[in-house]
Amino acid sequence: MLKLRRAVAWFIDFALVAGAASLLAFLTFHRIAALVTDVPGLATRGGLDLLTSRGDVVGASEHLGLSLWDSVVLDVEEAFGALVVVTFLYQWTCLRLLGRTLGKGLLGLRVTPRLSRHALRRAAVTTAADVAVYALACVLLIEGHFLLSLLMWAVAMAFFLVNAVPVFFPGRRSLADRLAGTSVEGAFRRVASQAPGGVPQD
């Protein structure tokens, strides 16, 4: 059934995004670990802060702590930004060049029409629904905007469900398909229907 194949394809593509997120989280953890365990570097920065503070030990310590926190926040924000970019490039490149993502290709599906503007819009909406709004909510949280972060989390959840749930119902198009003017169909539908006595397969 086309419905089941669409759902499995969606899970495969989302698993790839989750894998990319895990890899970025691993790399970011090691960047942060290297930063906070760099004793010579920390000592040098602390010494410079102390010298420029004219003996204000407390102020120098606060400055060093804030500097470290800002570096950690920047590393995390860069990881979220990289995840959004990687997800978009994966979606857009696959759709533009192949007319399908890896998950859809494995399940014999394709996205039509295969035009640049459709691929761009579909990739943008899919990326926003799957990771971009969540990433924004996380960035707002670590920046200290708690209430705004909660609001964005709610928006992200609603956006994700509106885009993903139609995949599990026959004949329904996802939000990304509706906004991009595309649809997902079986890659062998035309071949089967053109064969003598052939019946289109889902």
N, C-alpha and C positions, 0 to 999 in steps of 0.2 A: 504494500500500500504506500502511496505517495506520502501520506501523513506520517507514517512510521519512519520512512526514509528521511524526510525533512527533519524530524525530531532527532534522529541519530546523527545526522549531519551537523545539526546545530550543537549537539553535545560535543562532537569531535572538535569543531572550531572553537568552542568555548574552552575546552580542555587545553588547546594550544595556547590560548590567551592566559589561562591559569598557569600553564607551564612557564610562559614568558614572565609572568608576575613573580613566580617562585624564584626564577633565576635572578631577576633584578633585586628581589629581596635579599637573596644570598650575597650578591655582590655588594649591595648597599651595607649590609651588616658588616662585611669585612672592611669596607671603607671606613665605617664608623669605628670599628675595633682598632684599626690601624691608627686612626686619629687620636683616640683616647689613650692608647698604649705607647704613643711616641714620646717617651720620657724626655729625651734630649730636646725635642722640639717644644714640648710644653714648658720645660725649664727655661729655654731661651725666650719664649714669648712672655712667660711670667716675669723673668728678669727685666726684660725691656719695659713691660707695663709698670713694674715697680720703679724703675729709673725715671720714667716719664711722669709718674704720679707724685714725685717729690716726697717720697716716704709714706704715702698713703697706702698702707698694706691692705686695708679692707677694700678700698676702692680698686686697687690693682687686682685683687682676688676676684672681685665682682666682675671687672672688665674681662678677665681671663675666662671666667665661667660663662659669661654671656657670649663671648667670642666662640667658645667651644659649642655652646647650644646652637648658635646661628649656623655654624658649620654643619652640625648634625642635621638641622632642619633643612638646610640647603641640599644636603646629600639625599634626604628622603624625598624632597620635592622634585629633585632631578630624576629620581627613580620613577616617580609617578608620571612625570612628563615623558620620560622615555617609553613607559608602558603605553601611553596614549599614542605616541608617534608610531611605535612598532605595530600596535593593533591596526591603526589606520593604514599603514603601508602594506601590511599583510592583506587586509580586505581589498584595498584599492588595486594593488598590483595583481592579485589573483583574478579579480573581476574584470579588470581591464584587459589583461593578457589572455586569460583562459575562459572567462565567462563563468567561473565557479571558484569557490574556495576549496581547500584540500578536503574538508569534510563532505562537501557537496559532490566533488569529483569521485570520492570513494564510494558514494551511495548512488552514483549515476544521475546526478541532478545538475541543472544549469540555471543561471539567472539570465533572463531575457527582458528587454533587448540588451545586447552587448555593445553599448555605446559609452564613450568617455564620460559624458555628463551624467549618465545614469550610474555608472560605476562610482564616480566621485561622490554623488549624493548618497548612494546606498552605503558606501564605506564610511562616510561622515556620520550618518545617523546610527549605524551599527556600532561604531566606535563610541559615540556619545552614550548610547544606551548600555553598552557592556562595561565600559571602564571610565570614560572621561568624567561623567558627573560624579561617580563614586570617588575618583581621584580628587576632584575639586572639593568634595565634602571632607576628605581626609586632610587635605592641605589646609582648609579653613580650621579644622580642629587643632592641628599642631601649631597653627598661627595664633591660637587662642580665641577664635570666634566660635564659641561653643553653640550658641543658639542658631546662628546662621548655618553652622555645620549640620545640626540636627535637621534643619529645613531642607538642606541639600541632600541629606541622606534619604529623606522621605521622597523628594523629587526623583532621586536616582532609582529608588525601589519601584516607584510608579512607572517611570520611563522604561525600566528593564522589563517589567511585567507586561506592559502594553505592547512592547516590541516582541517579546518572546512567546507569550501565551498563544497567539494565533497560529504559531507553528504546529501546535498539537491538534488543530481542528482542520478537517478537510475543506478545501476551497477558500480558506481565509488567508489573507496576506498580512505579513508583519508590518509594523509601522514603517520600517526601513523601506520595504517594497512600495508601500503606498506613497511615501514622500518622494521616492526616487522614480516612481512610475515603472517599476519592474515587477516580475513575478518569477517564482521558482517552479520549474517543471522537470519532468523526466527527460534525460538527454536522448533516450531512444524512442520517444513518443512518435516523432515523425516517421522514423524508419519503420516502426511496427505498423503504423496506420497506412503506409504506402505499400506494404507487402500484400500480395494477393490473399485476400481473406484475413488479413492481419487485423488484430484488435489492439487498439492503444492500451498500453500497460501502465499501471500506476505503481 
